[in-house]
């Protein structure tokens, strides 16, 4: 497998999906309906999913593909596969808050090896590179990559002065209680997988998630964070978050710069 080719195609498809999402986002109105689990889905979710899925299946026909919007892919148990959330942060999209992302990842033997996270409304693009590590690319974004800069976590975060990022739409008392066990310098909120990327760039040190997520919500951001030197572990026992689980549902987890001394939940 030529991983540089894979990453290039993942990047290209994320950007194309972002263009389609922004076309709908900037329209006067767009369709919103409820899925079977009562979560919202928009025409932008479906258009981005169709575009990315067609591209990945054409480029990598032998690699299983799992996407949020295709229920027939959710019953599989896999260890190596591509996984897509075409529009993470649908609530932010609907409320026109801008904190939504396109997420494409390659999971190998249960670990997210490569990932692309694109936030089209914020014009931020993060991805892993084949040689190792993660980068942020500066816009404007086209078929040919522009200027890229390596990113890395805050290597020596002071546990007495942590910068914490939490969910914008899913903040709850349990999360606040856990955060209160740390000495926090400041807090910020962000939607979607951008929270992983803020830890990956050193803009935050700690992101705890005590709520329901699926693997397509986290795989790309997890890959970017791991490539930047960070870690993502289960909340209960601090073991590495694994992928390809039955049903693709995640346990609670903590994403962090490795210098952070985690406290037990």
C-alpha positions as CSV (number, residue, x, y, z in Angstrom):
1,X,0.0,0.0,0.0
2,X,1.3,3.4,-1.0
3,X,0.2,5.4,2.1
4,X,1.2,8.7,0.6
5,X,-1.3,8.1,-2.2
6,X,-4.0,7.1,0.3
7,X,-3.4,10.3,2.4
8,X,-3.4,12.5,-0.7
9,X,-6.8,11.0,-1.8
10,X,-8.3,11.3,1.7
11,X,-7.2,15.0,1.7
12,X,-8.6,15.6,-1.7
13,X,-12.0,14.1,-0.9
14,X,-12.2,16.0,2.4
15,X,-11.7,19.3,0.6
16,X,-14.2,18.4,-2.1
17,X,-16.7,17.4,0.6
18,X,-16.1,20.6,2.4
19,X,-16.8,22.6,-0.7
20,X,-20.2,20.8,-1.1
21,X,-21.0,21.3,2.6
22,X,-20.2,25.0,2.4
23,X,-22.4,25.4,-0.7
24,X,-25.3,24.1,1.3
25,X,-24.3,25.9,4.5
26,X,-24.3,29.3,2.7
27,X,-27.8,28.7,1.1
28,X,-30.8,30.5,2.6
29,X,-32.2,27.2,3.8
30,X,-31.5,23.5,3.8
31,X,-33.3,20.3,4.7
32,X,-33.0,18.8,8.2
33,X,-34.6,15.6,9.3
34,X,-34.3,13.1,12.2
35,X,-32.6,9.8,11.9
36,X,-33.9,6.6,13.6
37,X,-31.9,7.5,16.7
38,X,-33.4,11.0,16.8
39,X,-30.1,12.7,15.9
40,X,-30.3,15.3,13.1
41,X,-29.1,14.8,9.5
42,X,-29.0,17.3,6.7
43,X,-28.6,17.2,3.0
44,X,-25.0,18.3,3.5
45,X,-24.3,15.1,5.6
46,X,-25.7,13.0,2.8
47,X,-24.1,14.8,-0.1
48,X,-20.6,14.7,1.6
49,X,-21.1,11.0,2.5
50,X,-21.9,10.1,-1.1
51,X,-19.0,12.1,-2.5
52,X,-16.4,10.6,-0.1
53,X,-17.7,7.1,-0.2
54,X,-17.7,7.0,-4.0
55,X,-14.1,8.3,-4.1
56,X,-12.8,5.9,-1.5
57,X,-14.5,2.9,-3.0
58,X,-13.0,3.7,-6.4
59,X,-9.5,4.4,-5.1
60,X,-9.3,1.6,-2.5
61,X,-11.9,-1.1,-3.5
62,X,-10.2,-3.8,-1.3
63,X,-10.4,-1.9,2.0
64,X,-13.7,-2.1,3.9
65,X,-15.4,1.2,4.4
66,X,-17.6,2.3,7.3
67,X,-19.5,5.6,7.3
68,X,-21.9,7.2,9.7
69,X,-24.6,7.7,7.1
70,X,-24.7,4.1,5.8
71,X,-26.4,1.9,8.3
72,X,-25.5,-1.3,6.3
73,X,-21.8,-0.8,7.2
74,X,-22.4,-0.7,11.0
75,X,-22.9,-4.4,11.6
76,X,-19.3,-5.4,10.7
77,X,-16.5,-6.3,13.0
78,X,-13.2,-5.1,11.5
79,X,-9.6,-4.5,12.4
80,X,-8.4,-2.7,9.3
81,X,-10.7,-0.3,7.4
82,X,-11.5,3.2,6.3
83,X,-14.0,5.1,8.4
84,X,-15.8,8.4,7.6
85,X,-17.9,11.0,9.4
86,X,-18.8,13.2,6.4
87,X,-20.1,16.0,8.7
88,X,-19.2,15.8,12.3
89,X,-20.9,18.6,14.3
90,X,-24.3,18.5,12.6
91,X,-25.8,20.6,15.4
92,X,-23.2,23.3,14.9
93,X,-23.9,23.2,11.2
94,X,-27.6,23.6,11.7
95,X,-27.0,26.5,14.1
96,X,-24.5,28.0,11.7
97,X,-21.7,28.1,14.3
98,X,-19.0,26.8,12.1
99,X,-17.5,24.2,14.4
100,X,-18.1,21.2,12.1
101,X,-15.6,19.0,10.3
102,X,-15.1,16.4,7.6
103,X,-13.4,13.3,9.0
104,X,-11.7,10.5,7.1
105,X,-9.4,7.9,8.7
106,X,-7.6,4.7,8.0
107,X,-7.6,2.2,10.9
108,X,-5.0,-0.6,10.9
109,X,-5.1,-3.4,13.3
110,X,-7.5,-1.5,15.6
111,X,-5.4,1.7,15.7
112,X,-6.1,4.9,13.7
113,X,-3.0,5.2,11.6
114,X,-3.9,8.0,9.2
115,X,-6.5,10.7,9.4
116,X,-7.7,14.0,7.8
117,X,-9.8,16.6,9.7
118,X,-11.1,19.5,7.7
119,X,-13.1,22.4,9.2
120,X,-14.2,24.2,6.0
121,X,-16.0,27.1,7.8
122,X,-12.9,27.8,9.9
123,X,-10.5,27.1,7.0
124,X,-8.4,24.7,9.1
125,X,-7.0,21.5,7.7
126,X,-5.1,18.9,9.7
127,X,-3.8,15.5,8.6
128,X,-1.2,12.8,9.3
129,X,1.7,12.2,6.9
130,X,2.9,8.8,5.6
131,X,6.4,9.3,7.1
132,X,4.9,9.9,10.6
133,X,3.7,12.9,12.4
134,X,0.8,15.4,11.7
135,X,0.6,18.7,10.0
136,X,-1.7,21.7,9.5
137,X,-2.0,23.0,6.0
138,X,-2.5,26.7,5.4
139,X,-5.3,27.7,2.9
140,X,-6.5,28.3,0.4
141,X,-6.9,24.6,-0.2
142,X,-6.7,23.0,-3.7
143,X,-5.8,19.8,-5.4
144,X,-2.1,20.6,-4.8
145,X,-1.1,20.8,-1.1
146,X,-0.1,24.3,0.0
147,X,2.3,25.3,2.8
148,X,2.2,22.8,5.7
149,X,3.7,23.0,9.2
150,X,4.3,20.2,11.6
151,X,2.1,20.2,14.7
152,X,2.9,18.9,18.1
153,X,1.3,18.7,21.5
154,X,2.4,20.9,24.4
155,X,5.3,18.7,25.5
156,X,5.5,19.8,29.1
157,X,2.1,20.9,30.2
158,X,2.1,22.1,33.8
159,X,-0.6,20.1,35.7
160,X,-1.2,23.2,37.8
161,X,-2.1,25.3,34.7
162,X,-3.9,23.1,32.2
163,X,-5.8,24.4,29.2
164,X,-8.9,22.2,28.8
165,X,-11.2,21.9,25.8
166,X,-14.7,20.5,26.2
167,X,-17.6,19.9,23.9
168,X,-19.7,22.8,22.9
169,X,-23.0,20.8,22.5
170,X,-22.5,18.0,25.0
171,X,-21.1,19.6,28.1
172,X,-22.6,18.1,31.3
173,X,-22.2,18.0,35.0
174,X,-20.2,14.8,35.0
175,X,-17.6,16.4,32.6
176,X,-17.5,19.5,34.8
177,X,-16.9,17.4,37.9
178,X,-14.0,15.5,36.2
179,X,-12.4,18.7,35.0
180,X,-12.7,20.2,38.5
181,X,-10.2,17.6,39.7
182,X,-7.4,19.4,37.8
183,X,-5.9,22.8,38.2
184,X,-7.1,24.6,35.1
185,X,-5.6,27.7,33.7
186,X,-8.4,28.3,31.3
187,X,-11.1,26.5,29.3
188,X,-12.3,26.7,25.8
189,X,-15.2,24.9,24.0
190,X,-15.2,23.5,20.5
191,X,-17.5,21.4,18.4
192,X,-16.8,18.1,16.6
193,X,-13.3,16.6,16.2
194,X,-11.7,20.1,16.4
195,X,-11.1,19.3,20.1
196,X,-8.6,16.6,19.2
197,X,-6.9,19.0,16.9
198,X,-6.6,21.8,19.5
199,X,-4.8,19.3,21.7
200,X,-2.6,18.2,18.8
201,X,-1.5,21.8,18.1
202,X,-0.8,22.6,21.8
203,X,-3.8,25.0,21.9
204,X,-5.2,22.8,24.7
205,X,-3.8,20.1,26.9
206,X,-6.8,17.9,27.9
207,X,-10.1,16.9,26.4
208,X,-12.2,14.5,28.4
209,X,-15.4,13.1,26.8
210,X,-17.9,11.5,29.2
211,X,-20.7,10.9,26.7
212,X,-21.7,8.7,23.8
213,X,-19.5,8.8,20.7
214,X,-19.0,6.5,17.7
215,X,-15.7,5.6,16.1
216,X,-16.4,7.7,13.0
217,X,-16.6,10.7,15.4
218,X,-13.1,10.2,16.7
219,X,-10.9,8.1,14.4
220,X,-9.6,11.0,12.2
221,X,-9.0,13.3,15.1
222,X,-7.4,10.5,17.2
223,X,-5.0,9.8,14.3
224,X,-4.0,13.4,14.0
225,X,-3.5,13.7,17.8
226,X,-1.5,10.5,18.0
227,X,0.7,11.7,15.1
228,X,1.3,15.0,17.0
229,X,2.5,13.1,20.1
230,X,-0.7,12.9,22.0
231,X,-2.7,10.0,23.4
232,X,-6.4,8.9,23.6
233,X,-7.3,6.5,26.3
234,X,-10.4,4.9,27.8
235,X,-11.8,6.9,30.8
236,X,-12.2,3.8,33.0
237,X,-8.8,2.1,32.9
238,X,-6.6,4.5,30.8
239,X,-5.9,1.9,28.2
240,X,-5.5,3.0,24.6
241,X,-8.8,3.6,22.8
242,X,-9.3,0.7,20.3
243,X,-11.2,0.7,17.0
244,X,-13.2,-1.9,15.1
245,X,-15.4,-2.7,18.2
246,X,-18.8,-4.4,17.7
247,X,-21.2,-1.7,16.8
248,X,-18.4,0.9,16.6
249,X,-19.5,2.6,19.8
250,X,-16.8,4.2,22.0
251,X,-16.5,4.1,25.8
252,X,-15.9,7.4,27.6
253,X,-12.4,8.6,26.8
254,X,-9.7,11.2,27.5
255,X,-7.5,12.9,24.9
256,X,-4.4,14.6,26.3
257,X,-0.8,15.7,25.9
258,X,1.3,13.0,27.5
259,X,2.8,15.3,30.1
260,X,-0.6,15.6,31.7
261,X,-0.9,13.5,34.9
262,X,-4.3,11.9,34.5
263,X,-6.6,11.5,37.6
264,X,-8.9,8.5,38.0
265,X,-12.5,9.1,37.1
